[in-house]
Amino acid sequence: MNQYIRTDRRILFEGPTSAGPRFVSAPVLRWTDLPQVHTYRVAVASENELVWQQDVAESSVDLATAWKSLPRGLVDVLVRGLDEAGHDVAVRAHRRFWRVPGWDERRQEPLDWAAAIRASMRQLLSPPRDEVRPYEAGLPRVVHSGFEDTATGDRAQLAYPALHLPSFLTCFTVFASAYPDDPLAESATKQAIQLGEWLLDNSLPAEWACGGLPPSTVENGSLGGGVEGPSITLFRAARVAEAMLGLAAFTGDERFHAYAVHIARVLAAHQRSDGSWPHRVDPVTGAVEVDYTSAAVTPVRLFALLEQGGDTSFTSHRLAGEAWIASHPLATSRWEGMYEDIPGVEPFSNLENWDVNETLRYLLSGLSSIESPVEHAIALNALIEDQFVVWQRETSSVFAKCPTPAVLEQYRCLHPMEVHTGNWLLSLRSLHHATGSPEYLDKAIAAANAIVRGQWQYGALSTWGLDERFGEPLIALDWPGCNAGATTALLRWVAYHDDLTASRKPSIDLGGV
């Protein structure tokens, strides 16, 4: 209703806390400042009673004082705009969210991560159990199917190759490198090469503006589909290139390295003058269809990896991208525009954490030129832990009652997922490596344990959160690409933890894909 009222008469919440559905720590709320308002009256209520009220002259309020009186659960905030006589002179604003618990600070004993990895790999490498379409013949079951019903084997014919095939490529090569004598290593190697060759053979036509980039959506065996239609998520191609660099190093096949360099050249050509990239484009013309994404770290990291390998032709593009990251998402906290199945959104309305984690790790990698990397990384982790980590059972809009700590995907998909818990696990590893703080080690062990406790009898790591009340997932439509991302995180975490346990100096990779 209020959308029909003039905006200069309405109080509108804005900024990074304007749409958060749940908070561990007290947020600072901000809203539009209206010239006719002398005082803003802020009232905060729990589910059953008013607990705090304050008049402020500024168009923001820190709820730290109110937080002390608020029980966990539902919170309502009412902001009114008053003139000097105390009369309403603005259309009031209301925010509802949940106050949720944080970390319990308990150190856990490690579970059998290695056994969980092998069970997951067996599931990931297994053949299809449903109909194989002609365009799938001879391919790994995951090329044209992004999600499947794990219990029955029924697969959807919609997939996101530029997002998920790099996850499989990396998972399979990391596993085969770590466990070369395992009976599954041969299959992992074979399927990794098949996936790499499929990406080479199915790149976009050379004469297009985005010629040679990988498709970001395929449906029923054809390029395009889903929310994107014929468009592509531009920055996602860098993820493919990074995985191709890994595959080239694993196999010695120069074709994969050459393809990564080609992708980097196309992305460099599409970088804007301010150092950013658009989110979604028409691959034929290059026309921008969805403008904003915070995920500049994906191509920036690719440029940095190529530079590390001796190719300095992308250095200026890396530096321009880093400057944009520093002056935009790092400064504004607008971490948004990540997924192929989400349309463009209003600013701050659908925050996510995938590229928050990737930016955090890039800052700590030694490849970045952004100043104060450790301080930025700690702040980014605090954002993740407040907005996206489910630490304990909570009363909120979060659906699953799953093992914790678990990480939610985004505001519009408020589910704890194994891949995001794995992504955060790698960030905790980087933070521990950079700071030596035992807090990050304790949290990482808990995150790895939660991933394992979410594994169900088929070997799959439940994408939507295994519900501990049932001992089963409520939703069996798992995403194998998400399983692969979490499995890779466990592989990298086990290597790091083994070094710590053996009192060896742990090595650390960038761990982007």
C-alpha positions in Angstrom: 0.0 0.0 0.0 2.7 2.5 1.0 4.2 2.3 -2.4 1.5 4.6 -3.7 2.4 7.3 -1.2 5.0 9.9 -2.3 8.4 8.8 -1.2 9.2 12.3 0.3 6.5 11.6 2.9 7.5 8.1 3.7 10.2 6.7 6.1 12.0 4.0 4.2 14.6 1.7 5.7 17.8 1.6 3.7 21.3 0.2 3.7 22.7 -3.2 4.6 20.4 -3.9 7.5 17.2 -2.9 5.7 16.1 -6.4 4.7 17.9 -8.7 7.1 15.4 -11.3 8.3 17.4 -12.3 11.4 20.2 -10.9 13.5 22.6 -12.5 16.0 24.0 -9.0 17.0 22.2 -5.8 17.5 21.8 -4.0 14.1 22.2 -0.4 13.3 19.0 0.5 11.4 19.0 3.4 8.9 16.2 5.1 7.0 15.6 8.1 4.7 16.0 11.4 6.4 13.0 13.7 5.8 13.4 17.5 6.1 10.0 18.0 7.7 10.8 15.6 10.6 12.2 17.1 13.8 12.5 13.8 15.8 12.2 10.2 15.0 10.6 8.0 17.6 11.9 4.5 17.6 10.0 1.8 19.5 11.1 -1.8 19.8 8.8 -4.7 20.9 9.2 -8.4 21.5 6.4 -10.7 20.4 4.3 -9.8 23.4 5.3 -6.4 24.7 7.1 -3.0 24.2 10.6 -3.3 25.6 12.4 -0.1 24.5 11.7 3.4 23.0 13.9 6.3 22.2 13.6 9.6 20.3 16.6 10.4 18.0 17.4 13.3 15.8 19.4 11.3 13.2 17.9 9.0 10.7 19.5 5.9 12.3 19.5 4.0 15.5 21.8 1.5 17.1 19.7 -1.2 18.8 22.5 -2.3 21.1 20.7 -0.9 24.2 17.4 -2.4 23.2 19.1 -5.8 22.5 19.9 -6.2 26.2 16.1 -6.3 27.0 15.0 -8.3 24.0 14.4 -12.1 24.3 15.3 -14.3 21.4 12.5 -14.6 18.9 10.3 -12.1 17.0 11.2 -8.4 17.1 9.2 -5.5 15.7 10.6 -2.0 15.2 8.4 1.0 14.6 9.8 4.4 13.4 7.7 7.5 13.4 8.6 11.0 12.2 7.4 13.8 14.5 7.5 17.6 14.2 8.5 19.9 17.2 5.0 19.6 18.6 5.1 15.8 18.6 2.7 15.3 15.7 3.2 12.7 12.9 4.5 14.4 9.7 5.7 11.2 7.9 4.3 7.9 6.9 5.8 5.6 9.6 8.0 2.6 8.9 7.9 -0.9 10.4 10.6 -3.6 10.4 10.1 -7.2 11.6 12.9 -9.6 12.1 14.2 -12.4 14.5 16.8 -12.2 17.2 18.7 -15.5 17.0 21.4 -17.2 19.2 25.1 -17.0 18.4 28.0 -19.4 18.8 28.1 -21.5 22.0 31.9 -21.4 22.1 32.3 -25.1 22.6 35.2 -27.0 21.0 34.1 -30.2 19.3 36.0 -33.4 18.6 36.5 -34.0 14.9 34.2 -36.5 13.2 35.4 -39.0 10.6 35.7 -36.4 7.8 37.7 -38.8 5.5 34.9 -41.4 5.5 32.3 -38.8 4.7 34.5 -37.5 1.8 34.7 -41.0 0.3 31.0 -41.7 0.7 30.2 -38.4 -1.0 32.6 -39.1 -3.8 31.0 -42.5 -4.4 27.6 -40.8 -4.8 29.0 -37.9 -7.0 30.7 -40.3 -9.4 27.9 -42.8 -9.7 26.0 -43.3 -13.0 22.4 -42.1 -13.5 19.6 -44.2 -12.2 16.9 -42.7 -14.4 16.4 -42.2 -18.1 19.5 -41.1 -20.1 18.6 -38.7 -22.9 20.4 -38.9 -26.2 22.3 -35.7 -25.5 23.5 -37.1 -22.2 25.0 -40.3 -23.6 28.5 -41.1 -22.4 28.6 -38.0 -20.1 28.7 -37.8 -16.3 25.1 -37.6 -15.0 25.6 -34.0 -13.8 26.3 -32.2 -17.1 22.7 -31.5 -18.0 21.1 -32.0 -14.6 21.7 -29.5 -11.8 19.5 -31.2 -9.1 18.0 -34.6 -8.5 15.9 -36.5 -6.1 18.6 -38.4 -4.2 16.2 -41.1 -2.9 14.8 -42.1 -6.3 17.5 -40.9 -8.7 15.0 -38.8 -10.7 17.0 -35.9 -12.3 15.8 -32.4 -13.5 16.9 -31.4 -17.0 18.0 -27.9 -15.9 21.6 -27.2 -15.0 24.1 -24.3 -14.5 27.4 -25.5 -16.1 29.5 -22.4 -15.4 28.6 -22.6 -11.7 28.6 -26.3 -11.0 30.9 -28.0 -13.5 33.9 -26.2 -12.0 32.8 -27.5 -8.6 33.0 -31.1 -10.0 36.2 -30.5 -11.9 37.9 -29.2 -8.8 36.4 -31.8 -6.4 37.4 -34.7 -8.7 41.0 -33.5 -9.3 41.6 -32.5 -5.6 40.3 -36.0 -4.5 42.4 -37.8 -7.1 45.5 -35.8 -6.1 45.0 -36.4 -2.4 44.0 -40.1 -2.7 45.7 -41.4 -5.9 45.5 -45.0 -4.8 41.8 -44.9 -3.9 39.7 -47.1 -6.2 37.6 -44.0 -7.0 40.5 -41.9 -8.2 40.4 -43.4 -11.7 36.8 -42.5 -12.2 37.3 -39.1 -10.7 40.1 -38.4 -13.2 38.1 -39.7 -16.1 35.0 -37.6 -15.3 37.0 -34.5 -14.6 38.5 -34.7 -18.1 35.1 -35.4 -19.6 33.7 -32.3 -18.0 36.6 -30.2 -19.1 36.2 -31.4 -22.7 32.4 -30.8 -22.6 33.1 -27.2 -21.6 35.6 -26.8 -24.5 33.1 -28.3 -27.0 30.1 -26.3 -25.8 31.4 -22.8 -25.5 29.4 -19.9 -27.0 29.8 -19.2 -30.8 33.0 -17.3 -31.5 31.3 -14.5 -33.4 29.2 -13.5 -30.4 30.2 -10.6 -28.1 30.8 -13.2 -25.4 32.2 -15.8 -27.9 34.0 -18.7 -26.3 32.5 -18.2 -22.8 30.8 -21.2 -21.2 27.0 -21.2 -21.0 25.6 -20.5 -17.6 22.3 -22.3 -18.1 21.3 -25.3 -20.1 17.8 -26.8 -20.2 16.7 -30.0 -21.9 20.0 -30.3 -23.7 20.0 -26.8 -25.2 21.9 -23.7 -24.2 19.9 -21.2 -22.2 16.7 -21.6 -20.1 15.4 -21.0 -16.6 15.4 -17.5 -15.3 18.2 -16.4 -17.6 16.6 -17.4 -20.8 19.2 -16.9 -23.5 21.3 -14.6 -21.3 24.4 -15.5 -19.3 25.9 -14.6 -15.9 29.0 -13.0 -17.2 31.4 -13.2 -14.2 30.7 -16.9 -13.7 33.0 -17.7 -16.7 35.9 -16.9 -14.5 35.0 -19.8 -12.3 35.3 -22.1 -15.2 38.6 -20.6 -16.2 40.0 -21.2 -12.7 38.9 -24.8 -12.7 40.5 -25.2 -16.1 43.8 -23.9 -14.8 43.5 -26.6 -12.1 42.7 -29.3 -14.7 45.6 -28.2 -16.9 48.0 -28.6 -13.9 46.5 -32.0 -13.1 46.6 -33.4 -16.6 49.3 -31.5 -18.3 46.8 -30.8 -21.2 47.6 -27.3 -22.6 44.1 -27.0 -24.1 42.6 -26.3 -20.7 45.1 -23.6 -19.9 44.6 -21.9 -23.2 40.8 -21.9 -22.7 41.3 -20.2 -19.3 43.4 -17.5 -20.9 40.7 -17.0 -23.6 38.0 -16.6 -20.9 40.2 -14.0 -19.1 40.6 -12.0 -22.3 36.9 -11.9 -23.0 36.2 -10.9 -19.4 38.9 -8.2 -19.6 37.2 -6.8 -22.7 33.9 -6.6 -20.9 35.2 -4.9 -17.7 33.7 -1.5 -17.3 35.6 1.7 -16.9 35.0 1.7 -13.1 36.5 -1.7 -12.8 33.3 -3.6 -12.4 31.4 -6.2 -14.5 27.6 -6.4 -15.1 25.7 -9.4 -13.7 23.7 -10.7 -16.6 24.2 -9.9 -20.3 23.0 -10.9 -23.7 25.9 -13.0 -25.0 25.2 -12.2 -28.6 25.4 -8.4 -28.3 26.9 -7.9 -24.8 24.0 -5.7 -23.8 23.5 -5.5 -20.1 20.3 -7.0 -18.8 20.9 -7.1 -15.0 23.4 -4.5 -14.0 24.7 -5.0 -10.4 26.8 -7.8 -9.0 29.3 -7.6 -6.2 31.1 -10.7 -7.5 34.0 -8.8 -9.1 36.3 -11.0 -7.0 35.7 -13.9 -9.4 37.4 -12.5 -12.5 39.9 -10.5 -10.3 41.0 -13.8 -8.7 41.4 -15.3 -12.2 43.6 -12.4 -13.3 45.7 -12.8 -10.1 46.2 -16.5 -10.7 47.3 -15.9 -14.3 49.6 -13.2 -13.0 51.1 -15.6 -10.4 51.8 -17.9 -13.3 53.8 -15.3 -15.1 51.1 -13.7 -17.4 51.1 -9.9 -16.5 48.8 -8.9 -19.3 45.9 -8.8 -16.9 47.5 -6.8 -14.1 45.8 -3.5 -14.9 42.4 -5.3 -15.0 43.1 -6.9 -11.6 44.0 -3.6 -10.0 40.9 -1.9 -11.5 38.7 -4.7 -10.2 40.3 -4.5 -6.7 39.7 -0.7 -6.6 36.1 -1.2 -7.4 35.7 -3.9 -4.7 37.3 -1.6 -2.1 35.1 1.3 -3.0 31.9 -0.5 -3.5 30.9 -3.8 -1.7 33.7 -3.5 0.9 32.5 0.0 1.6 28.8 -0.4 1.2 28.2 -4.1 2.2 26.0 -4.5 -0.8 26.8 -8.1 -1.5 24.3 -9.0 -4.1 23.8 -10.4 -7.6 25.2 -13.9 -7.5 22.8 -16.5 -8.8 21.5 -17.6 -12.2 18.0 -18.4 -10.9 17.3 -15.0 -9.3 16.2 -11.9 -11.2 17.5 -8.5 -10.6 16.6 -7.1 -7.2 16.4 -3.8 -5.3 19.6 -2.8 -3.5 20.2 -4.6 -0.2 17.0 -6.7 -0.6 18.7 -10.0 -1.2 22.1 -10.1 0.4 24.2 -13.3 0.0 27.5 -14.5 1.2 29.2 -16.6 -1.6 31.4 -13.7 -2.8 31.8 -12.4 0.7 33.6 -15.6 1.5 35.6 -15.5 -1.7 36.6 -11.9 -1.2 37.6 -12.7 2.4 39.9 -15.5 1.2 41.3 -13.4 -1.7 42.2 -10.7 0.7 44.2 -13.2 2.8 45.8 -15.0 -0.2 48.8 -12.7 -0.7 47.6 -11.9 -4.2 45.5 -8.9 -3.4 46.7 -5.2 -3.3 43.8 -4.0 -1.2 44.9 -2.3 2.0 44.2 -3.7 5.5 43.4 -7.2 4.3 43.2 -8.9 7.7 40.9 -6.2 9.1 38.6 -6.4 6.1 38.6 -10.2 6.3 37.6 -10.2 10.0 34.8 -7.7 9.3 33.5 -9.8 6.4 33.4 -12.9 8.6 31.5 -11.0 11.2 28.9 -10.1 8.6 28.6 -13.8 7.5 28.3 -15.0 11.1 25.6 -12.4 12.0 23.4 -12.7 8.9 24.0 -16.2 7.5 25.2 -18.6 10.1 22.7 -20.7 12.0 24.6 -21.4 15.2 22.0 -23.3 17.2 18.4 -24.3 16.9 16.5 -21.1 16.5 13.0 -19.8 16.3 13.0 -17.8 13.1 12.0 -17.9 9.4 14.7 -20.5 8.8 13.0 -23.8 7.8 15.2 -26.8 8.6 16.2 -28.1 12.0 19.5 -29.2 10.8 23.0 -29.8 12.3 24.7 -26.6 13.1 26.6 -24.4 12.5 25.2 -24.2 9.0 25.2 -21.3 6.5 22.2 -19.9 4.7 22.4 -19.1 1.0 20.7 -15.7 0.6 17.7 -13.8 1.8 15.4 -15.2 -0.9 16.5 -18.7 -0.3 16.8 -18.8 3.5 18.0 -22.4 3.7 21.2 -23.7 5.3 23.2 -25.5 2.6 26.2 -27.8 2.7 28.0 -25.8 0.0 27.8 -22.5 1.9 28.9 -24.1 5.1 31.8 -25.5 3.2 32.5 -22.1 1.7 32.6 -20.6 5.2 34.8 -23.5 6.4 37.4 -22.5 3.9 37.2 -18.9 5.1 37.7 -20.0 8.7 40.7 -21.9 7.5 42.2 -18.8 5.9 41.4 -16.7 9.0 43.1 -19.2 11.3 46.1 -19.3 9.0 46.3 -15.5 8.9 45.7 -14.8 12.6 46.4 -18.0 14.5 43.3 -17.4 16.6 41.9 -20.6 18.1 38.4 -19.3 17.7 38.5 -19.8 14.0 39.9 -23.3 14.4 37.1 -24.2 16.8 34.5 -22.8 14.5 36.0 -24.6 11.5 35.9 -28.0 13.3 32.3 -27.4 14.2 31.4 -26.4 10.6 33.1 -29.5 9.2 31.3 -31.7 11.7 28.0 -30.1 10.7 28.5 -30.9 7.1 29.3 -34.6 8.0 26.3 -34.8 10.3 24.1 -33.6 7.4 25.1 -36.6 5.2 22.4 -39.1 4.7 22.4 -42.8 3.9 22.9 -42.5 0.2 26.2 -40.6 0.7 24.8 -37.3 -0.4 25.5 -34.2 1.7 22.0 -32.9 2.2 21.7 -29.6 0.2 18.7 -28.4 2.1 19.7 -29.5 5.6 19.1 -32.9 7.1 16.3 -32.5 9.7 17.5 -33.9 13.0 13.9 -34.5 14.1 13.3 -37.0 11.3 16.9 -38.2 10.7 16.1 -37.4 7.0 16.1 -34.4 4.8 12.6 -32.9 4.4 13.6 -32.0 0.8 15.4 -34.8 -1.1 16.1 -32.7 -4.2 19.9 -32.4 -3.6 22.2 -30.4 -5.8 25.3 -32.6 -6.6 27.3 -29.4 -7.6 26.7 -28.2 -4.0 27.7 -31.6 -2.7 30.9 -31.3 -4.7 31.7 -27.8 -3.3 31.2 -29.0 0.2 33.3 -32.1 -0.4 36.1 -30.0 -1.8 36.0 -27.9 1.3 36.3 -31.0 3.4 39.2 -32.2 1.4 41.1 -29.0 1.8 40.1 -28.7 5.4 41.4 -32.2 6.2 44.7 -31.5 4.6 45.1 -28.3 6.7 43.9 -29.9 9.9 46.2 -32.9 9.4 49.2 -30.6 9.1 48.2 -28.9 12.3 47.7 -32.2 14.1 51.1 -33.4 13.0 52.7 -30.1 14.1 53.7 -29.3 10.5 53.4 -25.8 9.0 50.1 -26.0 7.1 50.1 -25.0 3.5 47.0 -23.2 2.1 45.7 -22.7 -1.4 43.3 -20.0 -2.6 40.4 -22.4 -2.5 38.1 -20.4 -4.7 36.3 -23.1 -6.7 
